[in-house]
Amino acid sequence: MASSYGYPFQAQHCLAISQFSRPDIDTLLALGEHYLDLNVQKSQDQKILTGKTLVNLFFENSTRTQKSFEIAGRRLGADVINMSVAQSSVKKGETLLDTATTLNAMNPDILVVRHGSSGAPALLAQKVSGSVINAGDGMHEHPTQALLDALTLRRHFGADFGGLRIAICGDITHSRVARSNVQLLNMLGCDVRLIGPPTLIPSDADRWGVDVFHDMETGLKGCDVIMMLRLQLERMSGSFVPSKREYYHFYGLDRAKLAFAKPGAMVMHPGPMNRGVEISSDVADDPDVSLITQQVESGVAIRMGILHALSEAQDGIS
C-alpha cells in the first residue's frame, strides 16, 4: 500500500509540484527509494499495475523520459502504449481536446503527457477519466524530473538533506526543470540559488524564494550541489547569449569553476548534455563529483513510485 511508505496518497494526477503537500512528497520519495533499493524492481511479485493501461503521449521528443516511463510501467505490470504523435492525427489538425476525447474512449488508466504548451497536461486532466502525469509542459513544469533529482540527493546525502545549499545554473528562463526544482527544494528546506546571465534569468525570479547571481564564482561559494541546465537553443527567439564558446567561458562548469563551490560538492544535470557548452566532459564523467548517472537510475525508480501511488489512489487504497 502507498500508505505503508508514508502518508496515504490521494492525488489523482501529477501535474505540478505545487499540488503536493510535504507528506505527499515524502511518500513519493519513500516509494522511489523502495524501488531503487530493489535495484529498480524486476521481480514478478511487484505487479501493482497489472490490468491497467499506461499511454505515453509525447508531443515533444524526449527519448529518456518516454523510455523511463515505459520501463517503469512495464516493470509494474501495466500495458504500455507509446503514441507517436509525429505520425498521428494531431499532425493532421486534430485539436488537443479532440485527442482527449479519442483517448478517453480508449479508457486509459494513466496518461503521461509531454507538450510544448504550458498547461496542456492540466487541460487534458480535466477531460479524461484516468490519471494524468505531466512529463514536461512548455516552460512551465517538469515535476517528475524534480522528484528524481530529490531522490538522487536523498540517496547521496541521506533522507534529511534539507540544509543543503544548491545552485541551479544556466538557462533558467527556458527551463521547466528549474521551476519544478526550485519549488520542491524550497519545500524540502534547501537553500536555493540561481546563477546565469541576466538574459537567461526570469524577471520574476526574485519572487521565487531564491538568491540570484550572475557570476559563477560568487554564486557557487559554499554550495554543496551544482545543478547545470541545458542551454535550450530551440526555445530561444533572438540572441540570449553571444556564442556557445563565450557562454562556456563564463557559465560552463569546468574544474576551475567547480573549485569555487564547497569542497566535495556534487554535480547534476537533467540531460541531454551539451558537452563543452554547459559542462565539461572531465566533470560530467568523473564519478567522484558527478551524480548524473545516478539521476538516470533514479528516474525509473521515482516514476515507478509515482505510478504506484497514483494507481493505489485510483483504487481507493490507503
N, C-alpha and C positions, 0 to 999 in steps of 0.2 A: 504494500500500500504506500501511496505517496506520503501519508502521514507518518509512516514508520521512519522516514528520513527527515522529519521536521514537522512544521505547521501544516495542517490539512490544506491542500491546494485546490482552489475552487475557480480559478480563472478559466474562461472559455477559450481565450485567444492569447497569443504572444505578439503584440503589435508594437509596444514601446516600453522602455524601462520604467517610465513614469507610472504605468498602470499597476506596477507591483509594489507590495509592501516589503519591508525588510524581512519579515518571516517568509514571504514567498521566495525572495532571492536566496535566503539561507537554505530553503528546501530544495530549490533547483540546483544549487551548488553541491549540496549533500548528495543528491541523486547523481549528478555528474561525477562526483568523486567515487561514488559506489561503482559506476560503470567503468571508470578509469582503473579502479583497484582490481576489477575483474579482467584487466588487460583488454578493455573495450570488448565486453562480453560477447562470446561467440557460441556459448553452450545452448542446448536445446531447452533448458528449463527457464529461460527468461523471455518468453514469447508474449509479452504484455499486449502487443498489438495484433495478435492472431485474429483473423476475420475482419480486420479493419483495412481501409484503403487510404493510402497517402498519395496525393498528387503534387508533383513538383511543377509549378507553373512559373517559368522564368522568362520574363520579357527582356531581360538583360542577360548577357552571357556571364557565367561565373562557374567555371568548372569545379573549383574546390568546394564552394558552398553547396552546389547542387549534389555533387558526389557524396559529400559529408552527410547530407540529409538522406540520400538514397541508401548509403551503408547503414546509417542509424536505424532507418525504418525497417530494412530487411533483417537486421540483427534482432529486432524486437518482434519479428514475425509478420509485419504488415505486407500487404500487396502494394508495391510501389509503381506508380505510373509517372514517367517523365514526359511532359507535354512540350514538344518542340515548337515554340511559338513562331520561329522563323518560317516554318512550313505550314502554320496553322491559319485558320480563318481570320485571326487578328490582323494578319498581313493583308487580308482581302477587304479590310474596312470594318470588321466587326468591332463594336464598342466593348469597353470593359464590362458594362452591365449586361450586354448580350452574352459575353463569355461567362459571367457569373450565373446567368440563368441556365446556360447549357451545362455548366459544371454541376449546378445544384441538382439537375435532373439525373446526373450520374451518382449522386449521393455519396460524395467522398467524406470520410471521417475527418481527415486533416488535409488542409491545403497550404502548401508552402509557396509563398509568392515573393518574387523579386520584380520590381518595376521601376522605371525611370522617373515616374511622377510621385512626388511626395503625397502620401495619403491614400494611394491606390489600394494597399492591403486593408486599410481600415474601411474603405468603401466596400470592398468585397466581403469583409466580415459582416457587414450589415445585410448582405444579400444572400449569403449561403448558410445552410443549417449546421455545417460542421465547424471545426476549429480552424482558424487562420493563423499562420506563423509568418511574420514579416521577416523575409530574408534580405532586406535592404530596399528602401524606397526613396528614390531621388537623392536629395542631400538632407534627408530627414533623420532616419534612424536605421540602425542595424543591431537590434537587441541581442541576437544570439552570438554575434561577434564579441560584444562587450561581456557577455556571460562566459564565453570560453576564455577570454582574457583574464577574467576574475578567477576562473578555475585554475588557470595556469599559475597565477600569482599565489593562490591558496596552496597549490601543490609545492611550490618552491619555498615560500616564506612561512607557511603554516596557516591554520584557519583564521587566526587573528592578525591579518595584515593591514588593519585599518590605519596604522600610523605611518605608512609608507609615504614618501614624497615621490610623486610620479609626474614626469614631464611628457606631454604629448606634443610631438614636434613635426612641423612641416605644413602641409596643405590642409589647414583646419577648415577653411571656408567651404571646400567641396566635400568634406568628409562626414558621412553619416556615422562612421565608426567613432570618430572623435566625439560627436554629440551624445551617442549612447554611452560611451565610456565615461565621459565627464559626469553624467547623471548617476551612473552606477558607482563609480569610485567615490563620488561625494557621499552617496548614501552609505557606503561602507566605511566612511571616515578617513579616507586618504586625503593628503594634501596635494591638490592637482595644479599643475602649471601648463600653460600653453606657450609654445615657442614657435615663431615663424616670422616671415617678413610681413610688414603691415598690410600688403596686398592680399595675403592669404590668411589673415585673422578676421573673423566676422566682426562687424561693427558693434554687435551687441554682446561680444564675448565677456565684457566686464560685468555682465549681469549673470554669468554662468556659475558664479561661485568659485572662480579660479584666479590665479595670478597670471598676467600676460607679460611675456618678454619677447624682444625682437633680436636678441643675440644669444648664441648658444652658450658662451662662457658664463654669462650672468645667470641665465635660465637654468642651466644644468647643475649649478652649485648645490651640493648637498642632496642631490636626487638619488634615490635607490633604484629607480626603474626609468628607462627611456623608451617610450613607445614612438617609433618612427612611423610616419604615414606616407603612403604612395602619392607622388605628385600626379594629380588626376588631370592630365592634359586634355583628355577627351571632354571634360566638363567645362573647360575654360574657353570663353569667348573674349578675345582681346589678349593683351600682354600682361600676365601676372608676374612673370619672372623674366629677367633679361635673356638668360640662356640656361640650359641644363648645367653647363660647366660652371657658370658663376653661382648657380643655386647650390651645387655641390660644395663649392669653395666655402660658402657661408653657412649652409644648413645641412649638408650631407654629413652623416655620422661616420667618422673615421677614428683611428686610435687617439689622435690628438684631441679631438673634441670629447671623446669618451672619458679622457683623463680629467675633464672639468667636473664630472659627476663624482659622487661619493665612491671611495674605493670599494670594489666588489659590486658595483652597480650592474644590473642586468638589462638586456636589450630585447625589445619585442618589435614585431612588425606584422600587420594583418595579412600581408601578401595580396597580390603578387608583388615582388620587389623589383624596383628599377635599380639594379646594382650600378654603383658609380654615379647615381643621381641623388638618392636619399640615404644610401648606406653603402659602405664598402664591403666587398666580399670577405675581407680579412676579419671584420667584426661580425658580420652575419653568420659566418660559418664556424666561428670559434665556440665550441660547446661550453667553455668556461664562462662566457659572458652572454651568450645568446640563448633565449628561450623560444626561438621561432619554431623549431621542430616540435617542442612541447605544445605550442599553440595549436598546431595541426592535429596532434594526438588528442588534445582537449576538445577539439571541435566535434569529433564524432561522439565522444562521451557526453558532453553537455547537451548535444542535440538528442541523444538517447534519453537523457534526463528530462528534457522539455517534452518530448513525445510521450514519455511515461506519465508525467504529471498531467498533461492535457487529456490523455486517454482515460486516466482514472477519474479526473474531474467530470468527463463526459458520462462515465458510468456511475457517478454518484458515490464513488468510494472515498471514504475519509477516515 
